[in-house]
């Protein structure tokens, strides 16, 4: 449970994706921490969870509202937005 609780913040920090931490913390030296962050990020539940309430990035990764498990398949923004 602790891994899942800390990963959203610490995982991206450990991978050098926040606050220029890659240079400041020399994150490339912490190979086991990077492996841990990559393993958590690869979990299907984490991938789905990161989509919920997302308003930036590719439309297929944005699920503005989630009310049912099928929303991940049928209600991402790429499927809801009308072509211009």
N, C-alpha and C positions, 0 to 999 in steps of 0.2 A: 504494500500500500504506500509506503514511504517513497518508493521509486516513482510511482505514478503521480504522487503529490508534488514532488520537487522537479520532475522532468520538464514541465512547460517552461520554467524559468532557467533552471540550472543546465538542462540539456542543451539549449541553444547557446548559453554562455560558454559551456565547455567545448562546444564546436566552433567557437569564435564568431557566432552570428549576432551577438549583442554587444553594444558598448565598446566596440573595437577590442574585445577581449582576446581575440586570436593573437594579436601582437603583445598586448600588455601582460597577459597571463602565460604566454607561450604554450598554448593549449596543445599544440602538436606533440609535445613531450608526454602528455598524459594519455597514452594509447588505450589503456583499460577503461578510462572514463569516456573516451570517445566511442569505444566499442559499446559500452553500456548505453550511451545516448543513442547510438545508431540502432541498437536492438529494441529499445523502447519505441523509437520513432517508426520502426518497421511493423509494429503490432497493428493488426487490422482495427482494433478498437480505438487506438490512438489516431490512426488515419481518419476514421469516421468522426471522432470527437473534435478534431481540428477543423473539420468542415462546418460545424454548427456555429451559427452567428458570424461566420466569416464574410466580410464585405470587400475584401481585396483579393487580388490574385486571379487566376484563371476561373472562368465562370463555372466549370465543372467541379471546382473545389469549394464552391460557395453554397451553403445551405442556410438560408436566412432564418428559417423556422423549422423546428423538428417536432412533430407530433406523433409520428409512427415510424417504425423501422423501414417501411417502404419509401419514406421521404428521401433517403439517401439514393435511391434508384430513380425516383420519378420527379423530385422537386428541387433538384439543384438548379442554379440560376441559368445554366446553359439550356435547360429544358423549359424554363418558365418565361424567359425573355423572348419577346416577339422580334423577328428579324426587322432591321431598319429599312 
